[in-house]
Amino acid sequence: MKNILFIILLLITVITSAQNKSILLMNGVAHLGNDSIIQNSAIGIKDGKIILVGDARSITLDKTAFNEIINVFGKHIYPAFIAPNSTLGLSEVDAVRASNDFNEVGTIIPNVRSLIAYNTDSKIIPTVRSNGILLAQITPRGGIISGTSSIMMLDGWNWEDAAYKIDDGIHINWPHIQSHKFSEEGNMYHGYDDTNKEYTRQTNELKKIFAEAKAYNNSEFKEEKNLRFEAMKAVFNGAQSVFIHSNNVKEIIEAVNFTKQYDLKKVVIVGGRDSWMILDLLRENNIAVIVSRVHNLPKNPEDDIDLPFKLPYLLQKAGILFCLNNGGDKEAMGTRNLPFMAGTAAAYGLTKEQALKAITLNTAKILGIDKTTGSIELGKEANIFISTGDALDMKTNNVEIAFLKGISIDLNNTQKILYEKYKIKYGLK
């Protein structure tokens, strides 16, 4: 027992001393995440927070006030990329059921919390943070109400250590008006959309649970504690968000009307493939959008072939708050491509700094963590990284140094180890 206590105290001492260490990053190109760039920057870090942001050529610096000075001339400094709507740490190998822990039994389970299933030892996580993604919203899947998500740091000994914001919101999978089916013709199976005959029943069930939960939480006297309704209390007072997963325009319209009916304060559409059709409705109701995977094909035959690429620009032009996500097949491992999706959005209408906001400050605002992270600003936590090239470009993204709360984190991973191993084996190094 004494040895265990000693180890715990030692770890606390090491972490505290690492945070107290002051660091000065000099001469880098700082992309602040708020549309601003400083070409020759000076960024100071102390006690895990950013204490200095300025132009190194125009401010007076006392370099002796810092324990370490890192010259990053010609390199790029970014705020940590944030991945919303992710199953990182909940899924390891898609084809191995035992390694997937994002879908619980039941259809209406708002009391299920994703953070306690989060696996900090996942081998996927280090490959993702190697590309600058240091924070993620860990999200449950399945059913009508999947459960409650949390924001996690992609570094830590366990889920308690990695938790950044606990229980940020509940997730609703809005019932589909049409269901996708397959028919056999000869030796081939053809997919087609058919009317979902259960749609009305499913939406009525969702409305019933919200009506009961609202009545329960408005009541001062409760004969029996209801865990599901208790988990939904914060969505009615605005302390938590409601994330509604939907892509179809008719479904989104009904979802918006649903949120107005129950006076839900913070609402986010996740997916929003058809959101460009109802921009006014979303803006008038102050609804943000977590845009579906940009690297995708359009759903409808009449859609522009590049619609998924330019959807972020259409939302930006309409003044709607949005961010990017990688939800879909093989999403955990594919999360490493999030910055390159932002790069694609920059090639289809957004400026580079607007695209950067779509995976930093915009995401932080939607997830409710923008007071502490999402941009490089005074007083915010030092969640930043340094790349030798443009982090939104697949060819030049090369993250060399990264900090979470001012502590330098390990950027090595299994893929890098194998790369070095085989370079040596075949005499390439």
C-alpha positions in Angstrom: 0.0 0.0 0.0 2.8 2.4 0.9 4.5 1.7 -2.5 1.3 2.4 -4.4 0.8 5.7 -2.5 4.4 6.6 -3.3 3.9 6.0 -7.0 0.7 8.0 -7.1 2.4 10.9 -5.3 5.4 10.7 -7.7 3.1 10.8 -10.7 1.3 13.8 -9.3 4.6 15.5 -8.7 5.9 14.8 -12.2 2.7 16.1 -13.9 2.6 19.2 -11.7 6.2 20.0 -12.4 5.7 19.5 -16.1 2.8 21.9 -16.1 4.7 24.5 -14.0 7.6 24.5 -16.5 7.4 27.6 -18.7 8.0 27.3 -22.4 8.5 29.9 -25.1 7.8 29.0 -28.8 9.6 31.4 -31.0 9.4 32.4 -34.7 6.7 30.0 -35.8 3.8 30.7 -38.1 0.9 30.7 -35.6 -2.5 29.9 -36.9 -4.6 31.1 -34.0 -7.8 29.3 -35.0 -9.8 32.5 -34.9 -9.1 33.6 -38.5 -5.8 35.3 -37.4 -2.2 34.4 -38.4 1.0 35.6 -36.8 3.9 35.0 -39.3 6.7 35.4 -36.7 5.1 34.5 -33.4 6.1 34.3 -29.8 3.8 32.0 -27.7 4.4 31.5 -24.0 3.2 28.6 -21.9 3.1 28.3 -18.1 1.0 26.3 -15.6 -0.6 24.5 -18.5 -2.0 27.8 -20.0 -1.1 30.2 -22.7 0.4 33.3 -21.1 1.8 35.1 -24.2 0.7 35.4 -27.8 2.3 38.1 -30.0 4.5 39.0 -32.9 8.1 38.3 -31.9 9.3 41.2 -34.0 7.2 43.9 -32.3 7.0 42.9 -28.6 9.6 43.2 -25.8 10.4 39.7 -24.4 12.1 38.7 -21.2 13.4 35.3 -22.4 15.0 34.6 -19.0 11.5 34.2 -17.6 11.1 30.9 -19.4 12.6 27.6 -18.5 12.8 26.4 -22.1 12.9 28.3 -25.4 12.1 26.3 -28.6 12.9 27.9 -31.9 10.3 26.8 -34.5 11.3 29.1 -37.3 9.4 28.3 -40.6 7.2 25.7 -38.8 3.4 26.0 -38.2 1.8 26.2 -34.8 -1.9 25.2 -34.5 -4.5 24.8 -31.8 -5.4 21.1 -31.1 -7.7 19.6 -33.7 -10.9 18.3 -32.1 -12.9 15.3 -33.5 -16.6 15.4 -32.7 -19.0 12.4 -32.9 -16.2 9.8 -32.7 -16.0 6.2 -31.5 -12.2 6.5 -30.7 -11.5 4.4 -27.6 -14.8 2.6 -28.0 -13.9 0.6 -31.1 -10.6 -1.1 -32.0 -11.3 -3.6 -34.8 -14.7 -3.1 -36.6 -14.9 -6.8 -37.6 -14.2 -8.1 -34.1 -17.4 -7.6 -32.0 -15.6 -8.0 -28.7 -13.5 -4.9 -29.4 -16.5 -2.7 -30.0 -18.1 -1.0 -27.0 -20.2 1.8 -28.4 -23.6 0.2 -28.7 -25.5 -0.9 -25.5 -28.6 -3.1 -25.3 -31.8 -1.0 -25.5 -33.3 1.7 -27.8 -33.8 4.5 -25.3 -30.8 4.7 -22.9 -29.8 8.3 -22.2 -28.3 7.2 -18.9 -25.6 5.2 -20.7 -22.3 7.1 -20.5 -19.6 6.7 -23.1 -16.7 7.9 -21.0 -16.6 4.9 -18.7 -16.0 2.6 -21.7 -13.3 4.7 -23.1 -10.1 2.7 -23.6 -7.0 4.9 -23.2 -4.8 1.9 -24.3 -6.3 1.8 -27.8 -3.6 1.4 -30.5 -5.7 3.6 -32.8 -5.5 6.7 -30.6 -1.7 7.4 -31.0 -2.1 7.2 -34.8 -4.8 9.8 -34.6 -3.0 12.3 -32.4 0.1 12.0 -34.7 -1.9 14.2 -37.1 -2.7 16.8 -34.5 -6.1 15.5 -33.2 -5.7 15.8 -29.5 -9.3 16.0 -28.3 -12.4 14.0 -29.2 -16.1 13.8 -28.4 -16.5 10.1 -27.6 -20.0 9.2 -28.7 -22.3 6.2 -28.2 -24.2 4.6 -31.1 -27.4 2.6 -31.7 -31.1 2.8 -30.7 -33.2 6.0 -30.7 -31.4 7.6 -27.8 -27.9 6.2 -27.7 -26.7 7.7 -24.5 -24.4 10.5 -23.3 -21.1 11.6 -24.9 -18.1 13.2 -23.2 -15.1 15.1 -24.4 -11.8 13.2 -23.9 -8.1 14.1 -24.2 -6.3 11.6 -26.5 -3.7 11.0 -23.8 -4.1 9.6 -20.3 -3.7 6.6 -18.0 -7.4 5.9 -17.8 -10.7 7.5 -18.6 -10.8 9.5 -15.4 -7.4 11.0 -16.3 -8.4 11.6 -19.9 -11.8 13.2 -19.3 -11.9 16.9 -20.5 -15.7 17.6 -20.3 -17.9 15.0 -18.7 -21.4 14.3 -20.1 -21.6 17.1 -22.7 -24.9 16.0 -24.3 -27.3 13.1 -25.2 -27.5 11.7 -28.7 -30.7 11.0 -30.6 -30.8 9.0 -33.8 -33.8 10.5 -35.5 -36.0 7.7 -37.1 -35.6 7.3 -40.8 -38.5 8.2 -43.1 -37.1 5.7 -45.6 -35.3 2.5 -44.9 -32.6 1.1 -47.2 -33.4 -2.4 -48.5 -32.0 -4.9 -51.0 -33.8 -6.9 -53.6 -32.4 -9.9 -55.5 -32.5 -9.8 -59.3 -30.9 -12.8 -60.9 -27.5 -13.2 -59.1 -27.3 -9.6 -58.1 -28.6 -7.6 -55.1 -29.8 -4.1 -55.7 -30.2 -1.5 -53.0 -33.3 0.8 -52.9 -35.1 3.1 -50.4 -38.5 2.0 -49.1 -40.9 3.8 -46.8 -40.3 3.1 -43.1 -43.7 1.9 -41.9 -42.5 2.3 -38.3 -41.6 5.9 -38.6 -44.7 7.4 -37.0 -44.5 4.9 -34.1 -40.8 5.6 -33.5 -41.2 9.4 -33.5 -44.2 9.1 -31.2 -42.2 7.0 -28.8 -39.4 9.6 -28.8 -41.9 12.4 -28.1 -43.5 10.4 -25.3 -40.2 9.8 -23.6 -39.3 13.6 -23.8 -42.7 14.6 -22.5 -42.4 12.2 -19.6 -38.9 13.2 -18.8 -39.8 16.9 -18.8 -42.7 16.3 -16.5 -40.6 14.2 -14.2 -37.8 16.9 -14.0 -40.3 19.7 -13.4 -41.8 17.8 -10.5 -40.4 18.6 -7.0 -41.6 15.3 -5.5 -40.6 12.0 -7.1 -41.9 8.8 -5.7 -39.2 6.7 -7.4 -35.9 7.7 -9.0 -35.9 7.2 -12.8 -32.3 7.0 -14.1 -33.3 7.6 -17.7 -35.2 10.8 -16.8 -32.5 11.9 -14.4 -29.9 11.7 -17.3 -32.1 14.0 -19.4 -32.5 16.8 -16.8 -29.6 18.9 -18.1 -31.0 19.1 -21.7 -34.1 20.9 -20.4 -32.2 23.6 -18.5 -29.5 24.1 -21.2 -26.6 22.6 -19.3 -26.2 19.8 -21.9 -26.7 19.7 -25.7 -29.0 17.5 -27.7 -27.2 16.0 -30.7 -29.7 14.8 -33.3 -28.3 12.5 -35.9 -30.1 13.0 -39.2 -29.3 13.6 -42.9 -32.7 13.7 -44.7 -34.2 17.2 -45.1 -37.7 16.1 -44.0 -36.3 14.4 -40.9 -34.2 17.5 -40.0 -37.3 19.7 -40.3 -39.3 17.4 -38.0 -36.4 17.3 -35.6 -36.2 21.1 -35.5 -40.0 21.3 -34.8 -39.5 18.6 -32.1 -36.8 20.7 -30.3 -39.1 23.7 -30.3 -42.0 21.7 -28.9 -40.0 20.7 -25.9 -38.0 24.0 -25.6 -34.6 22.4 -25.9 -31.9 25.0 -25.4 -28.9 23.7 -27.2 -29.5 21.6 -30.4 -26.9 20.3 -32.9 -27.7 18.4 -36.1 -25.1 15.6 -36.7 -24.7 14.6 -40.3 -26.9 17.3 -42.0 -26.3 16.1 -45.5 -29.4 18.0 -46.8 -28.9 21.0 -44.4 -28.1 23.2 -47.4 -31.8 23.0 -48.4 -33.0 24.6 -45.1 -30.3 27.2 -44.2 -32.8 29.8 -43.1 -34.6 27.4 -40.7 -31.3 26.4 -39.1 -30.1 29.9 -38.8 -33.4 31.2 -37.3 -33.4 28.5 -34.7 -29.7 28.9 -33.9 -28.9 25.3 -34.7 -25.4 24.2 -35.4 -24.3 21.4 -37.7 -21.7 18.7 -37.3 -21.2 18.1 -41.0 -21.1 14.5 -42.3 -17.9 13.1 -43.8 -16.7 15.5 -46.5 -14.8 12.7 -48.4 -18.0 11.1 -49.6 -20.3 10.8 -52.7 -23.6 12.7 -52.9 -26.7 10.8 -51.9 -29.2 11.9 -54.5 -28.8 11.5 -58.3 -29.7 15.1 -58.9 -27.1 16.5 -56.4 -24.0 18.2 -57.6 -21.1 15.7 -57.7 -19.0 18.0 -55.4 -21.9 18.7 -52.9 -20.2 17.0 -50.0 -17.0 19.0 -50.6 -18.7 22.3 -50.8 -21.4 21.8 -48.0 -19.1 23.5 -45.4 -18.8 26.6 -47.6 -22.6 26.8 -48.1 -23.1 26.7 -44.3 -20.3 29.2 -43.8 -21.9 31.6 -46.4 -25.3 31.3 -44.6 -23.8 32.2 -41.2 -24.4 28.8 -39.6 -22.1 27.5 -37.0 -20.6 24.1 -38.2 -17.7 21.7 -37.8 -16.5 18.6 -39.5 -16.6 14.9 -38.4 -15.6 11.5 -39.7 -18.7 9.5 -38.7 -19.2 6.4 -40.8 -17.5 3.2 -41.8 -14.1 2.6 -40.2 -14.5 5.9 -38.4 -12.1 5.4 -35.5 -9.0 4.7 -37.6 -10.2 7.2 -40.2 -10.4 10.0 -37.7 -6.7 10.7 -38.6 -7.9 12.1 -41.9 -10.0 14.9 -40.2 -7.5 17.7 -41.0 -7.4 16.6 -44.7 -11.2 16.8 -44.9 -10.7 20.4 -43.7 -8.2 20.8 -46.5 -10.7 19.6 -49.0 -13.3 22.1 -47.7 -10.7 24.8 -48.2 -10.3 23.7 -51.9 -14.1 24.1 -52.3 -14.9 27.6 -51.0 -13.6 28.0 -47.5 -10.4 29.9 -46.8 -7.7 28.0 -45.1 -8.3 29.7 -41.8 -12.1 29.1 -42.0 -11.3 25.4 -42.7 -9.0 25.3 -39.7 -11.9 26.7 -37.5 -14.1 23.9 -38.7 -11.9 21.4 -36.7 -10.8 23.7 -33.9 -12.7 26.8 -32.6 -16.1 26.0 -34.2 -15.9 22.5 -32.8 -15.1 23.8 -29.4 -18.0 26.2 -29.5 -20.5 23.4 -30.5 -19.2 21.1 -27.8 -19.1 23.9 -25.2 -15.4 24.0 -24.5 -14.4 27.1 -26.3 -13.6 29.0 -23.1 -10.6 26.7 -22.5 -9.6 25.4 -25.9 -10.1 25.6 -29.7 -7.8 28.6 -30.4 -4.4 30.0 -29.3 -5.5 32.8 -27.1 -4.4 34.3 -23.7 -5.7 32.3 -20.7 -6.7 29.2 -22.7 -5.2 25.9 -22.0 -2.1 25.1 -24.0 -3.6 22.4 -26.3 -1.4 23.1 -29.3 0.9 21.3 -31.7 3.7 22.2 -34.1 3.9 20.9 -37.7 6.8 21.3 -40.1 4.3 21.9 -42.9 0.6 22.8 -43.6 -1.3 20.5 -41.2 -4.4 20.5 -43.6 -2.3 19.1 -46.4 -1.7 15.3 -46.5 1.7 15.8 -48.2 3.1 18.3 -45.7 1.4 17.5 -42.4 4.2 16.4 -40.0 3.5 16.9 -36.3 6.7 17.2 -34.4 5.7 18.5 -31.0 2.3 18.5 -29.2 1.1 19.8 -25.9 -2.1 18.9 -23.9 -2.6 21.3 -21.0 1.0 22.4 -21.4 2.4 18.9 -21.1 4.4 17.5 -24.0 2.8 14.2 -25.2 4.3 11.2 -27.0 3.7 11.2 -30.7 5.0 7.8 -31.4 2.7 5.0 -32.5 2.8 1.4 -33.8 2.8 2.4 -37.5 5.8 4.7 -37.0 7.6 1.9 -35.2 7.0 -0.6 -38.0 8.0 2.0 -40.6 11.4 2.5 -38.9 11.8 -1.2 -38.4 11.4 -2.1 -42.0 13.6 0.9 -43.2 16.4 -0.7 -41.2 15.6 -4.2 -42.4 15.9 -3.2 -46.1 18.8 -0.9 -45.7 16.9 2.4 -46.2 18.2 3.9 -43.1 
